[in-house]
């Protein structure tokens, strides 16, 4: 349709079309040309797309695999399959700077929504459609009850939404996913007896970005929050964050989903709970009087979930359909080979550089296999904690025996001596007879907090071990009695005496050396 016939406004050079062609539904069990032993069996029944959700699923398939970063879909917030048009900024992206393009896009989107609302205003007053576009709006919204009120709601309740395409990002997700999907399927199917389809959930959670952190603090391909991660025995600390370990985080996700399914009794609800919580989903089911996800999501008048939760399961189904036929949607993508690793629990704390030298591997290769290890370790300011299950690329497995011997003290002290400076001086060297509990009590903290800060998987400590007892920026540790407050002064006094004695002794030694030199 020519631009001049659409809303009677000018969109500069942005294309505004009103009949985006949806992809056809891909077949099941198609040949993917797999090289990584990923299952291609037909999907289980609960993961087939219900007829009532087909439009919503196709909308998300278009967002994921058809529209790119320079295209914006204008749609109904409550029923996203009602698409009012698509803005295309591809031409502008070739000539404008990023700043100019962002400003231009914002202006066009705003004017587009304003023009759409103007057309809706006539329908909201009960007037007969007078333009081709008003007739199209009426057809698009024919299945929504409410008469003229449904058009008024679009304006009053801000129900016109824009969605940028993510084809480029999704292509990267397809490429990255093959690195861990084989082992993820093995964990879900063989260890937990769960459907393989669930391993596709990271496509909509993190785009399979193993290093991803969300704005609210969720991390890894499964996007665990710290509290949830720790409840599933994942270490979240200053040096180690196992939410970023695709293997351990996958086991935690399997535990969560299995528990959610047992609680809610249906996979669509269990998957929705990954976004909305088990308790939240259960309350919506009770309120609606049904556990049918189609009824909960597509009810014509009731909104049981917000936008994100309403679309979570449909997005998941879209991800399944795209993945099953990814060679058609993303023929240009060369998938990453699966990362084959062996695990080796470290018997002592070691620096990343020392481990790399012992294995004859580059630090970058070691990092690629160990996303759970955080920057202080890679930068040489801290050590990989004792007990951490180091991932070693399989081609270096014959050399893991070289890690049996502890790192030389000379190298160890170079790392641990900086702990105090990095973490604001709150470092403690374990003495004989200390326990983690006694150290925590001494510094007014908890054993769990110290374990998290140091990436410890066990509560045992050894003499000489350096522990961080507070993070940089925390307030001073507190004492509970006045007698305890006086102890540091005594310690300081003794330190001064020792320093004075050492200085006197050093002076005498220097005098003797000077007399010999003369």
C-alpha positions in Angstrom: 0.0 0.0 0.0 1.5 3.4 -1.0 2.6 5.6 1.9 0.1 8.4 1.1 -2.8 5.9 1.7 -1.6 4.9 5.1 -2.8 7.2 7.9 -2.3 10.1 5.5 1.0 11.1 7.2 4.5 11.2 6.0 7.0 8.7 7.5 10.1 10.3 6.0 11.8 7.3 4.3 10.6 4.7 6.8 8.4 2.0 5.3 5.1 1.4 7.0 3.4 -1.7 5.8 0.3 -3.4 7.2 0.4 -7.0 6.1 3.7 -8.5 7.3 3.9 -12.0 5.9 4.2 -14.6 8.7 6.5 -17.6 8.3 4.7 -20.8 7.6 4.7 -23.3 10.5 7.7 -25.5 10.2 7.4 -29.3 10.1 8.4 -31.6 13.0 11.5 -33.7 13.0 13.0 -32.1 10.0 16.6 -32.8 9.0 18.8 -30.2 10.8 22.1 -31.5 9.6 23.2 -31.9 13.2 26.8 -32.4 14.1 26.4 -32.4 17.8 24.1 -35.3 18.7 21.2 -33.0 19.6 17.9 -34.8 19.5 15.6 -34.1 16.5 12.7 -36.3 17.6 9.1 -34.9 17.2 8.0 -32.6 20.0 6.0 -33.9 22.9 2.3 -33.1 23.0 2.5 -30.3 25.6 4.9 -28.4 23.4 2.8 -28.4 20.3 1.3 -25.0 19.5 -2.4 -24.8 20.4 -4.6 -23.4 17.6 -5.7 -20.6 19.9 -2.0 -19.4 20.4 -1.0 -19.7 16.7 -1.3 -16.0 16.0 0.7 -15.0 19.1 3.4 -17.6 18.4 3.8 -16.5 14.8 4.2 -12.9 16.0 7.2 -13.8 18.1 8.6 -16.0 15.3 8.6 -12.9 13.1 10.2 -10.8 15.9 12.9 -13.5 16.4 13.6 -14.6 12.8 12.1 -12.1 10.3 12.5 -8.6 11.6 15.9 -7.1 12.4 17.3 -4.4 14.6 16.2 -1.7 12.1 12.6 -2.8 11.9 9.9 -1.9 14.5 6.5 -3.7 14.7 3.6 -1.6 15.9 1.1 -3.8 17.6 -1.6 -4.3 20.2 -0.1 -4.7 23.7 -2.7 -7.3 24.9 -3.0 -9.2 21.6 0.4 -8.7 19.9 -0.7 -10.7 16.9 -2.8 -7.7 16.0 -0.1 -5.8 14.0 -0.9 -2.3 12.9 2.2 -1.9 10.8 6.0 -2.3 10.5 8.5 0.6 10.4 11.6 -0.1 8.4 14.7 2.1 9.1 17.2 0.0 7.1 17.9 2.8 4.6 18.4 5.4 7.3 20.8 3.1 9.1 23.1 3.2 6.1 23.5 7.0 6.2 22.8 8.1 9.8 25.1 8.0 12.8 23.8 5.8 15.7 22.8 9.0 17.6 21.0 10.5 14.6 19.2 7.2 13.9 18.0 6.8 17.5 16.6 10.3 17.4 15.0 9.8 14.0 13.5 6.4 15.1 12.0 7.9 18.3 10.4 10.7 16.3 8.9 8.5 13.7 7.6 6.0 16.3 6.0 8.8 18.2 4.3 10.4 15.2 3.2 6.9 14.0 1.5 6.2 17.3 -0.1 9.6 17.4 -1.5 9.2 13.9 -2.8 5.7 14.8 -4.5 7.1 17.8 -6.2 9.8 15.7 -7.7 7.1 13.5 -8.8 5.1 16.5 -10.5 8.2 18.1 -13.1 8.2 15.3 -13.9 4.6 15.9 -13.9 5.1 19.6 -16.8 7.6 19.1 -18.8 5.0 17.3 -18.3 6.5 13.9 -18.5 4.3 10.7 -15.0 3.7 9.3 -14.3 6.4 6.7 -10.8 5.4 5.6 -9.2 2.3 4.2 -7.0 2.1 7.3 -10.0 2.4 9.7 -11.6 -0.5 7.9 -8.4 -2.5 8.3 -8.4 -1.7 12.1 -11.9 -2.9 12.4 -11.0 -6.2 10.6 -7.9 -6.7 12.8 -9.9 -6.3 16.0 -13.1 -8.0 14.9 -12.6 -10.9 17.4 -12.2 -8.6 20.4 -15.5 -7.8 22.1 -16.5 -4.4 23.4 -17.8 -2.3 20.5 -16.4 1.2 20.3 -15.0 0.8 23.8 -12.2 -1.5 22.6 -10.8 1.3 20.4 -11.1 3.8 23.3 -9.1 1.4 25.5 -6.3 1.3 23.0 -5.8 5.1 23.6 -6.7 5.5 27.2 -4.8 2.5 28.5 -1.7 3.0 26.2 -2.2 -0.4 24.5 -0.3 0.5 21.3 3.2 -1.0 21.7 6.3 -1.1 19.5 8.7 -4.1 19.3 12.1 -4.0 17.6 13.1 -7.1 15.8 16.0 -9.1 17.1 16.9 -11.3 14.1 20.6 -10.5 14.4 20.7 -11.3 18.1 18.7 -14.5 17.6 21.1 -15.6 14.9 23.9 -15.4 17.5 21.8 -17.3 19.9 21.4 -20.1 17.4 25.1 -20.2 16.7 26.1 -20.2 20.4 23.5 -22.7 21.5 25.2 -25.7 20.0 28.1 -25.4 22.3 26.3 -26.7 25.3 23.0 -28.1 24.0 24.2 -31.7 23.7 25.2 -31.9 27.4 22.1 -29.9 28.4 19.9 -32.4 26.7 21.8 -35.2 28.4 21.3 -33.6 31.8 17.6 -32.9 31.3 16.6 -36.2 29.7 19.0 -38.8 31.3 19.6 -37.3 34.7 16.2 -35.7 35.4 13.8 -37.5 33.1 12.6 -34.2 31.6 11.5 -33.4 28.1 14.4 -32.2 25.8 12.3 -29.3 24.7 12.9 -27.5 27.9 16.6 -27.0 27.0 15.4 -24.4 24.5 14.2 -22.0 27.2 17.5 -20.0 27.2 16.7 -18.8 23.7 14.1 -16.4 25.3 15.9 -16.0 28.7 19.4 -15.0 27.6 19.9 -15.7 23.9 22.3 -18.4 25.1 24.7 -15.6 26.2 26.7 -17.5 28.9 28.1 -14.2 30.3 24.7 -12.3 30.4 23.7 -10.2 33.4 20.2 -8.6 33.4 19.4 -5.2 34.8 18.0 -6.7 37.9 20.9 -9.0 38.6 20.0 -12.3 37.0 22.9 -14.1 35.4 23.9 -16.8 33.0 22.0 -18.6 30.2 19.3 -19.6 32.7 19.1 -16.1 34.2 19.1 -17.1 37.9 18.8 -14.4 40.6 21.4 -14.8 43.4 18.9 -16.0 46.0 17.3 -18.6 43.7 20.7 -19.8 42.6 21.9 -20.4 46.2 18.7 -22.3 47.0 19.8 -24.7 44.2 23.4 -24.9 45.7 25.0 -22.7 43.1 28.0 -20.6 44.4 27.5 -16.8 43.9 30.5 -15.0 45.2 33.3 -12.5 44.5 35.4 -14.9 42.5 33.0 -17.6 41.4 29.5 -17.2 40.0 28.2 -20.7 39.1 25.1 -19.1 37.5 27.5 -18.6 34.6 28.5 -22.2 34.5 26.2 -23.7 31.8 26.5 -27.2 33.2 25.8 -26.5 36.9 23.2 -23.9 36.1 21.5 -26.4 33.8 21.2 -28.9 36.6 19.7 -26.1 38.8 17.2 -25.2 36.1 16.2 -28.8 35.7 15.6 -29.0 39.4 13.5 -25.9 39.3 11.4 -26.9 36.3 10.8 -30.5 37.7 9.6 -29.0 41.0 7.4 -26.4 39.2 5.8 -29.1 37.1 5.1 -31.3 40.1 3.5 -28.3 41.8 1.5 -26.9 38.9 0.7 -30.2 36.9 1.3 -28.8 33.4 4.3 -27.9 31.4 2.9 -24.6 30.0 2.2 -23.4 33.5 5.6 -24.6 34.8 7.4 -22.8 32.0 5.3 -19.6 32.7 6.4 -19.9 36.3 10.0 -19.4 35.2 9.0 -15.8 34.6 6.1 -15.4 37.0 6.9 -17.7 39.9 5.1 -20.9 41.0 3.0 -19.1 43.6 2.0 -16.4 41.2 0.9 -18.8 38.5 -1.0 -20.9 40.9 -3.0 -17.8 42.1 -3.8 -16.9 38.5 -5.1 -20.5 37.8 -7.2 -20.3 40.9 -8.6 -16.9 39.9 -9.4 -18.0 36.3 -10.7 -21.4 37.3 -8.7 -23.1 34.6 -5.2 -24.4 34.0 -5.5 -24.0 30.2 -2.7 -21.7 29.1 -4.6 -20.6 26.0 -7.5 -19.4 28.1 -5.2 -17.6 30.6 -3.4 -15.8 27.8 -6.0 -15.2 25.1 -9.1 -14.5 27.3 -10.9 -11.7 25.3 -11.6 -9.5 28.4 -9.6 -10.7 31.4 -5.8 -10.0 31.7 -4.4 -12.6 34.2 -0.8 -11.9 33.5 1.2 -8.8 32.5 2.9 -8.5 29.1 6.0 -10.5 29.8 4.3 -13.5 31.5 1.5 -13.6 29.0 4.0 -14.0 26.2 6.5 -16.2 27.9 5.1 -19.6 26.9 4.2 -18.4 23.3 7.8 -17.1 22.9 9.0 -20.5 24.1 6.9 -22.2 21.5 8.2 -19.8 18.8 11.8 -20.7 19.9 11.0 -24.4 19.5 9.6 -24.0 16.0 12.5 -21.9 14.9 15.1 -24.2 16.3 13.4 -27.3 14.8 13.9 -25.7 11.3 16.7 -23.3 12.0 18.4 -24.0 8.7 15.5 -22.5 6.9 15.2 -19.4 9.1 19.0 -18.9 9.5 20.7 -20.6 6.6 23.7 -18.3 6.9 24.6 -19.5 10.5 27.6 -21.7 11.1 27.0 -23.3 14.5 29.7 -23.5 17.1 31.1 -26.9 17.8 30.2 -28.4 21.1 32.6 -27.6 23.9 34.0 -31.0 25.2 35.5 -30.6 28.6 36.5 -32.7 31.6 36.0 -31.5 35.2 38.8 -31.4 37.7 38.1 -30.3 41.4 41.1 -28.2 42.4 42.8 -29.5 45.6 44.3 -26.1 46.4 43.6 -22.5 45.3 45.5 -21.6 42.2 45.9 -18.5 40.0 44.5 -18.7 36.5 48.0 -18.0 35.0 49.5 -20.9 36.9 46.8 -23.3 35.8 47.2 -22.2 32.2 50.9 -22.7 32.3 50.6 -26.2 33.9 48.1 -27.3 31.3 49.9 -25.7 28.4 46.7 -23.8 27.5 46.1 -20.1 26.8 44.2 -18.1 29.5 41.6 -17.3 26.8 41.0 -21.0 26.2 40.7 -21.6 29.9 38.3 -18.7 30.3 36.1 -20.1 27.4 35.6 -23.3 29.3 35.1 -21.6 32.7 32.6 -18.7 32.5 31.8 -19.1 36.2 35.3 -17.7 37.1 35.0 -13.9 37.5 37.3 -11.0 36.5 39.4 -10.7 39.7 40.8 -14.2 39.0 41.4 -13.6 35.3 43.1 -10.3 36.1 45.5 -12.1 38.5 44.1 -10.3 41.6 42.6 -13.5 43.1 42.9 -17.2 42.9 40.5 -19.9 41.7 39.2 -21.3 45.0 40.1 -24.7 46.3 37.3 -27.3 45.5 36.2 -25.5 42.3 35.4 -27.9 39.5 37.7 -26.6 36.8 36.5 -27.3 33.3 39.5 -28.4 31.1 39.1 -28.8 27.3 39.2 -32.5 26.6 42.4 -32.2 24.5 44.3 -31.2 27.6 42.9 -33.9 29.9 46.2 -35.8 30.0 47.8 -32.8 31.8 45.3 -32.3 34.7 47.6 -34.4 36.9 50.0 -31.5 36.8 47.5 -29.6 39.0 47.9 -32.1 41.9 50.8 -30.1 43.3 49.9 -26.8 44.9 51.0 -23.5 43.4 54.4 -22.4 44.7 54.3 -20.0 47.6 56.1 -17.3 45.7 53.3 -17.2 43.2 50.6 -17.6 45.8 51.7 -14.7 47.9 51.8 -12.4 44.9 48.0 -12.9 44.5 46.8 -13.1 48.0 48.8 -10.1 49.2 46.6 -7.9 47.1 43.3 -9.1 48.6 43.4 -6.5 51.4 43.8 -3.6 48.9 41.1 -4.9 46.6 38.5 -5.4 49.2 39.0 -2.4 51.4 41.3 -4.1 53.9 38.8 -6.7 55.1 41.0 -9.8 54.5 41.8 -12.4 57.1 44.5 -15.0 57.2 43.2 -18.2 58.8 45.0 -19.3 62.0 45.4 -22.7 63.4 42.2 -23.6 65.3 40.0 -21.2 63.3 36.7 -22.3 61.9 34.6 -20.4 59.4 31.9 -20.0 62.1 34.4 -18.4 64.5 35.8 -16.1 61.8 32.2 -15.0 60.8 31.4 -14.3 64.5 34.6 -12.3 64.9 33.8 -10.0 62.0 30.0 -9.8 62.6 29.0 -11.7 59.5 27.8 -15.2 58.5 29.5 -18.3 57.3 27.3 -18.2 54.2 28.4 -14.6 53.4 32.1 -15.5 53.7 31.6 -18.6 51.5 29.9 -16.5 48.9 32.5 -13.8 48.9 35.3 -16.3 48.5 33.6 -18.8 46.2 33.9 -21.6 48.7 31.9 -24.8 48.1 32.8 -26.2 51.6 32.9 -24.7 55.0 36.3 -26.1 56.0 39.3 -23.7 56.1 43.0 -24.3 56.5 45.7 -22.4 58.4 47.4 -19.8 56.1 44.3 -19.4 53.9 43.4 -15.8 53.1 39.7 -15.0 53.2 37.8 -11.9 52.2 35.4 -11.1 55.0 33.7 -8.0 53.5 33.3 -6.5 50.0 34.8 -3.2 49.0 32.6 -0.4 50.0 31.0 -2.2 53.0 31.0 -0.5 56.4 33.5 -1.5 59.1 32.8 -4.8 60.8 31.2 -4.3 64.2 32.1 -5.5 67.7 29.5 -6.3 70.3 31.3 -5.3 73.5 33.5 -2.4 74.6 36.2 -4.8 75.7 36.5 -6.1 72.1 36.9 -2.6 70.8 40.0 -2.1 73.0 41.8 -5.1 71.5 42.9 -3.5 68.2 44.5 -0.7 70.2 46.6 -3.3 72.1 47.5 -4.9 68.9 48.5 -1.6 67.4 50.6 -0.9 70.5 52.4 -4.2 70.2 52.9 -3.5 66.5 54.6 -0.2 67.2 56.9 -1.8 69.7 57.9 -4.5 67.2 58.4 -1.9 64.5 60.6 0.1 66.8 62.7 -2.9 67.8 63.0 -3.9 64.1 64.1 -0.4 63.2 66.8 -0.4 66.0 68.0 -3.8 64.9 68.1 -2.7 61.3 70.0 0.4 62.2 72.6 -1.6 64.1 72.9 -4.1 61.2 73.4 -1.2 58.7 76.1 0.3 60.9 78.0 -3.0 61.0 77.6 -3.4 57.2 78.8 0.2 56.7 81.9 -0.3 58.9 82.8 -3.5 56.9 82.4 -1.6 53.6 84.7 1.1 54.8 
